[in-house]
Amino acid sequence: MLSRTADHLFWMSRYTERAENTARMLNVSYETSLLPQSTAVAQEGWLGLLSISELIPSYTARHGEVAPAKVLEFMVRDGNNPSSILSCLRAARENARAVRGALTTEVWETQNQTWLELTRQLEEGFFERDPAQFFEWVKYRSHLSRGVTLGTMLQDEAFHFLRLGTFLERADNTARLLDVKFHAVNSDFFGRASERNQENDFYHWSAILRSVSAFEVYRKVYRDVITPGRVADLLILRRDMPRSLHASLREVVDNLAAVANEQSAETQRCAGRLLADLQYGRIDEILATGLHAFLTRFLDRVNELGERISRDFLVAGAD
């Protein structure tokens, strides 16, 4: 496969996944902001959202003080913000258009229709009227894109580059969400929660679980109260949790093996080593050495892996 074609496919799926993850993070921040809380706590929540995508400098340069309405505007419809939902879905559509010949008609039409419907919804004010419903729509369109890909694409190199982009992006975003949300919570959450804070704790952790569609999964797996350690275990080490770091890296390793070439051995080794750390890791050891340090190191290694994939397979300098 031509490296330019692989590049467009890889980034089409990454941008689609990024739009979905942005919608998930915005939705949990929006719903959490509706809970009774102090102004300072609410402000910290919106700052955390910008921090996940490393956008605090960009936001403050344009909007100054952090305000919920401005953050939502910046992260949803600001075309100058490369991480906004608008920018991500536009980039996904443009990458799909560049390689229409490598896609089935159904995959292309799904991407194109998503873009057309997004612009219509933003023009008609659908987002402002019902933000939660808008975020659900973004998630649905991402689910639809993956489903159509699985259901209609020949499982050749094009398919594997699409999957590779999806799961590398998912690993990155899940780690960012965990790092910021756990870092924002006082360390005593990992000990015995006070009776006064138990209800707020429940809503905080359940909101994080719902942001990655893991609330019902958590109840099924643990059948007990929600605790920070178990949330971390579910979203980091559980291979059977679709959005966990372990599950995402397993997909990255498998799809890398399917497109391997003569210069990708070191990239496969790096991916396999990262997967092994998740496969044989223990959550108590991770928490004991520091969750923030573990996730920061994981993000560095995922970024390095993405750079290696670009050098081995894709157009030089693409981003």
C-alpha positions as CSV (number, residue, x, y, z in Angstrom):
1,M,0.0,0.0,0.0
2,L,1.2,3.5,-0.8
3,S,2.3,5.3,2.4
4,R,0.1,8.4,1.6
5,T,-2.9,6.2,1.4
6,A,-2.1,4.5,4.7
7,D,-1.5,8.0,6.2
8,H,-5.0,9.2,5.2
9,L,-6.7,6.0,6.5
10,F,-4.7,6.1,9.8
11,W,-5.6,9.8,10.4
12,M,-9.2,9.4,9.3
13,S,-9.8,6.9,12.0
14,R,-7.8,8.8,14.6
15,Y,-9.8,12.0,14.0
16,T,-13.1,10.2,14.2
17,E,-12.1,8.5,17.5
18,R,-10.8,11.9,18.8
19,A,-14.1,13.6,18.1
20,E,-15.9,10.8,20.0
21,N,-13.5,11.1,23.0
22,T,-13.9,14.9,23.0
23,A,-17.6,14.5,23.1
24,R,-17.3,12.0,26.0
25,M,-15.1,14.3,28.0
26,L,-17.3,17.3,27.4
27,N,-20.4,15.3,28.3
28,V,-19.0,14.2,31.7
29,S,-17.8,17.7,32.4
30,Y,-21.2,19.2,31.5
31,E,-23.1,16.6,33.6
32,T,-20.8,17.0,36.6
33,S,-21.2,20.8,36.4
34,L,-24.9,20.3,37.1
35,L,-24.2,18.8,40.5
36,P,-24.2,21.0,43.6
37,Q,-20.6,22.2,44.0
38,S,-18.6,25.3,44.8
39,T,-17.5,27.7,42.0
40,A,-13.9,26.8,42.6
41,V,-14.6,23.1,42.2
42,A,-16.6,23.7,39.0
43,Q,-13.8,25.9,37.6
44,E,-11.2,23.1,38.3
45,G,-13.4,20.7,36.4
46,W,-13.4,22.8,33.2
47,L,-9.7,23.5,33.6
48,G,-9.1,19.8,33.8
49,L,-11.0,19.3,30.5
50,L,-8.7,21.8,28.7
51,S,-5.7,20.2,30.4
52,I,-6.5,16.8,29.0
53,S,-6.0,18.0,25.5
54,E,-3.1,20.4,26.5
55,L,-5.2,23.4,25.4
56,I,-5.1,25.7,28.4
57,P,-2.6,28.2,26.7
58,S,-4.6,28.2,23.4
59,Y,-7.9,28.7,25.2
60,T,-6.7,31.5,27.5
61,A,-5.0,33.4,24.7
62,R,-8.3,33.5,22.9
63,H,-10.9,33.7,25.6
64,G,-9.1,34.7,28.8
65,E,-10.9,33.5,32.0
66,V,-12.3,29.9,32.0
67,A,-16.1,30.0,31.6
68,P,-18.3,26.9,30.9
69,A,-20.1,28.4,27.8
70,K,-16.8,29.5,26.3
71,V,-15.1,26.2,26.9
72,L,-17.9,24.3,25.2
73,E,-17.8,26.7,22.3
74,F,-14.0,26.3,22.0
75,M,-14.2,22.5,22.2
76,V,-17.2,22.0,19.9
77,R,-17.4,24.5,17.1
78,D,-14.1,26.5,17.0
79,G,-12.6,25.7,13.7
80,N,-9.3,27.3,14.8
81,N,-9.0,24.7,17.6
82,P,-7.5,21.5,16.0
83,S,-9.0,19.4,18.8
84,S,-12.6,20.7,18.5
85,I,-15.3,18.3,17.4
86,L,-15.8,20.5,14.3
87,S,-12.1,20.3,13.4
88,C,-11.8,16.6,14.0
89,L,-14.8,15.6,12.0
90,R,-13.8,17.9,9.2
91,A,-10.3,16.4,9.1
92,A,-11.7,12.9,9.2
93,R,-14.0,13.7,6.2
94,E,-11.1,15.3,4.2
95,N,-8.8,12.3,4.8
96,A,-11.7,9.9,3.8
97,R,-12.3,12.0,0.6
98,A,-8.6,11.7,-0.3
99,V,-8.7,7.9,-0.4
100,R,-12.3,7.2,-1.5
101,G,-11.0,4.4,-3.7
102,A,-9.6,2.5,-0.7
103,L,-13.0,2.7,1.2
104,T,-16.3,1.0,0.5
105,T,-19.1,3.3,-0.5
106,E,-20.8,2.8,2.8
107,V,-17.7,3.9,4.8
108,W,-17.3,7.1,2.7
109,E,-21.0,7.9,2.8
110,T,-21.0,7.5,6.6
111,Q,-18.1,10.0,7.0
112,N,-19.5,12.4,4.5
113,Q,-23.0,12.4,6.0
114,T,-21.6,12.9,9.5
115,W,-19.9,16.1,8.3
116,L,-22.9,17.4,6.5
117,E,-25.2,16.7,9.5
118,L,-22.7,18.3,11.9
119,T,-22.6,21.5,10.0
120,R,-26.4,21.6,9.8
121,Q,-26.8,20.9,13.5
122,L,-24.4,23.7,14.4
123,E,-26.0,26.2,12.1
124,E,-29.5,25.4,13.5
125,G,-28.3,25.7,17.1
126,F,-29.0,22.1,18.1
127,F,-25.9,22.0,20.3
128,E,-26.9,25.0,22.3
129,R,-30.5,23.7,22.8
130,D,-29.4,20.3,24.1
131,P,-25.6,19.7,24.6
132,A,-26.1,16.3,26.1
133,Q,-28.1,15.0,23.1
134,F,-25.5,16.5,20.7
135,F,-22.7,14.7,22.4
136,E,-24.7,11.4,22.2
137,W,-25.1,12.1,18.5
138,V,-21.3,12.5,18.0
139,K,-20.7,9.2,19.9
140,Y,-23.3,7.5,17.8
141,R,-21.8,8.6,14.5
142,S,-18.4,7.3,15.7
143,H,-19.9,4.0,16.6
144,L,-21.6,3.9,13.2
145,S,-18.3,4.6,11.4
146,R,-16.5,1.7,13.2
147,G,-19.5,-0.6,12.6
148,V,-19.7,0.1,8.9
149,T,-15.9,-0.4,8.6
150,L,-16.1,-3.8,10.3
151,G,-19.2,-4.8,8.3
152,T,-18.1,-3.7,4.8
153,M,-14.4,-3.4,4.5
154,L,-12.1,-6.2,3.2
155,Q,-9.8,-7.0,6.1
156,D,-6.7,-6.0,4.1
157,E,-4.0,-3.4,4.9
158,A,-6.4,-0.5,4.5
159,F,-8.6,-2.1,7.2
160,H,-5.7,-2.6,9.6
161,F,-4.4,1.0,9.3
162,L,-7.9,2.2,10.1
163,R,-8.0,0.0,13.2
164,L,-4.5,1.0,14.1
165,G,-5.4,4.7,14.2
166,T,-8.6,4.0,16.2
167,F,-7.0,2.1,19.0
168,L,-3.8,4.2,19.3
169,E,-6.0,7.3,19.7
170,R,-8.2,5.5,22.2
171,A,-5.3,4.5,24.4
172,D,-4.0,8.1,24.4
173,N,-7.4,9.6,25.3
174,T,-8.3,7.1,28.0
175,A,-4.9,7.7,29.7
176,R,-5.4,11.5,29.5
177,L,-8.9,11.2,31.0
178,L,-7.7,9.0,33.8
179,D,-4.7,11.2,34.6
180,V,-6.5,14.5,34.8
181,K,-9.6,13.1,36.6
182,F,-7.6,11.2,39.2
183,H,-5.1,14.0,39.6
184,A,-8.0,16.4,40.4
185,V,-9.2,14.3,43.3
186,N,-7.7,14.5,46.7
187,S,-5.4,11.6,47.6
188,D,-7.6,10.6,50.5
189,F,-10.1,9.1,48.0
190,F,-7.7,6.2,47.9
191,G,-8.2,5.7,51.6
192,R,-11.4,5.7,53.6
193,A,-13.9,8.2,52.2
194,S,-15.6,10.4,54.7
195,E,-19.4,9.9,55.2
196,R,-20.0,13.5,54.2
197,N,-18.3,13.0,50.9
198,Q,-19.6,9.6,50.0
199,E,-22.5,10.8,47.8
200,N,-20.3,13.3,45.9
201,D,-17.7,10.6,45.5
202,F,-20.2,8.3,43.9
203,Y,-21.3,10.9,41.4
204,H,-17.7,11.8,40.6
205,W,-16.5,8.3,39.9
206,S,-19.7,7.2,38.2
207,A,-19.4,10.2,35.9
208,I,-15.9,9.1,34.9
209,L,-17.1,5.6,34.2
210,R,-20.0,6.8,32.1
211,S,-17.7,8.9,30.1
212,V,-16.1,5.7,28.8
213,S,-19.3,3.7,28.7
214,A,-18.0,1.6,31.7
215,F,-20.6,2.2,34.4
216,E,-22.7,-0.9,33.7
217,V,-19.5,-2.9,33.0
218,Y,-18.1,-1.9,36.5
219,R,-21.3,-3.1,38.2
220,K,-21.1,-6.4,36.3
221,V,-17.5,-7.0,37.1
222,Y,-17.2,-5.8,40.7
223,R,-20.8,-5.9,42.0
224,D,-19.8,-3.5,44.8
225,V,-19.5,0.2,45.6
226,I,-17.4,2.3,43.2
227,T,-13.8,2.8,44.5
228,P,-11.0,4.7,42.8
229,G,-8.7,1.7,42.8
230,R,-11.2,-0.5,41.0
231,V,-12.0,2.3,38.5
232,A,-8.2,2.5,37.7
233,D,-8.0,-1.3,37.4
234,L,-11.0,-1.5,35.0
235,L,-9.7,1.2,32.7
236,I,-6.0,0.3,32.7
237,L,-5.5,-3.5,33.1
238,R,-8.8,-5.2,32.2
239,R,-8.4,-6.8,28.7
240,D,-12.1,-7.4,28.4
241,M,-13.0,-3.7,28.9
242,P,-13.2,-2.3,25.3
243,R,-11.8,1.2,26.2
244,S,-9.1,0.1,28.6
245,L,-5.5,0.7,28.0
246,H,-4.8,-3.0,27.9
247,A,-7.6,-3.7,25.3
248,S,-6.5,-0.8,23.1
249,L,-2.8,-1.8,23.1
250,R,-3.8,-5.4,22.3
251,E,-5.5,-4.1,19.1
252,V,-2.5,-1.9,18.3
253,V,-0.1,-4.9,18.6
254,D,-2.4,-7.2,16.5
255,N,-2.9,-4.7,13.7
256,L,0.8,-3.7,13.7
257,A,1.6,-7.4,13.1
258,A,-0.8,-7.5,10.2
259,V,0.9,-4.6,8.3
260,A,4.5,-5.3,9.4
261,N,7.3,-4.5,7.0
262,E,11.1,-4.9,6.9
263,Q,11.7,-1.8,9.0
264,S,9.0,-2.1,11.6
265,A,10.5,-4.7,13.9
266,E,11.6,-2.1,16.5
267,T,8.2,-0.5,16.5
268,Q,6.6,-3.9,17.1
269,R,9.0,-4.5,19.9
270,C,8.1,-1.2,21.6
271,A,4.4,-1.9,21.2
272,G,4.7,-5.4,22.6
273,R,6.7,-4.3,25.6
274,L,4.1,-1.7,26.4
275,L,1.4,-4.3,26.1
276,A,3.4,-6.7,28.4
277,D,3.5,-4.1,31.1
278,L,-0.3,-3.9,31.0
279,Q,-0.8,-7.6,30.6
280,Y,1.3,-8.5,33.6
281,G,0.8,-5.3,35.7
282,R,-0.9,-5.2,39.1
283,I,-3.1,-2.2,40.1
284,D,-1.8,-2.2,43.7
285,E,1.8,-1.8,42.4
286,I,0.7,1.0,40.0
287,L,-1.1,2.9,42.7
288,A,1.8,2.4,45.2
289,T,4.4,3.9,42.8
290,G,2.0,6.7,41.7
291,L,-0.8,6.6,39.2
292,H,0.1,10.0,37.7
293,A,3.7,8.9,37.1
294,F,2.5,5.7,35.5
295,L,0.1,7.5,33.1
296,T,2.6,10.2,32.2
297,R,5.1,7.5,31.3
298,F,2.4,5.6,29.4
299,L,1.5,8.7,27.3
300,D,5.1,9.4,26.5
301,R,5.5,5.8,25.2
302,V,2.2,6.0,23.2
303,N,3.4,9.2,21.6
304,E,6.8,7.6,20.8
305,L,4.9,4.6,19.3
306,G,2.8,6.9,17.1
307,E,6.0,8.6,15.9
308,R,7.6,5.3,15.1
309,I,4.4,4.2,13.1
310,S,4.6,7.4,11.1
311,R,8.3,6.8,10.3
312,D,7.8,3.2,9.3
313,F,4.6,3.3,7.4
314,L,3.2,6.8,6.8
315,V,4.0,10.0,5.0
316,A,7.0,11.8,6.7
317,G,6.0,14.8,8.7
318,A,2.3,14.0,8.8
319,D,0.4,15.0,12.0
